[in-house]
Amino acid sequence: MKSGSLLISQPFLGDPNFERTVLLLCQDSPEDGSFGLVLNRPSVLMLGDVMELPGGDDSAAAQLPLGIGGPVQADTLHYLHRRPDVPGAELIGQDVYWGGDFSVLLGLIESGSIAPDAVRLYAGYSGWTNGQLAEEVRENVWIVHPNAAGKVFTLESDAFWQAILREKGGRYRMLSNYPVDPRLN
């Protein structure tokens, strides 16, 4: 699998960490395993709630929403943006960059050089050991949407799972209407 692919959970997954989630695959290495970020698990926290910022609570960055990137190391911060000029940022695909020098990114936000809605912040991440993700894909745990990193900034997080399945069309469109609990139908 390639970085920049979206991983869409099957509707009947049953794992509360990944139920009805869409993940951006940031890294997939035969040696190191895979790393991704859940795109559609918002939290009630803002960046200013979890870290002290140079501009304090009045800074533009303090009001950036923090999503839940996954169940691994929830005390770590990960970020996606569209700025190739952030030193150390890694191109994921479709003008979406992962990481880089956070102080430079904060400076761009504070100066107004980057709009707050062009940055996505996540606490924690999702990870797989070597070969684990490939096996889950073979077992139909995930629907792979290749080369779709640009969707990160185009779909609302609360309807992301359903919207991306509808956009894929065909049998995936039908899955988008699958009830949360089919026993209640």
C-alpha angles and dihedrals in degrees: 000000000000131000109255094046120125119229112209117194119233111250093243097049096124096202108118091208091062107021109138093352135147117207130193111223104224099173136012116178129167089218103040104029126230135312127194144159127231105234101193108049106097121188130205090246131101125205091255089059094061105034141030110247129202092243093044123218092330094061120110090236092056090068096052111119119242119221128198106252094188146302097284120096097345089188093068126091123223128177143192125203143153100243117112089184094070104106113242095014114143120221109235095178143283094040093306116132130193123213127327132148104344094198090057090049090050090051091052090050094048093047091050091242090124124037115237090236089059090068128069120194126198136186111217129353144233118252140182131192121241108302095359096108093046089053092049090051090050088051090053095244089131135037108215119219104187125212094008103125091123089069088075090083100034108057130062112247097230093058099027098110094050095040095051092049091049090049091053087057129193116063090351090063088058091050090055089070095049108129121246089235112021090192089071094059 
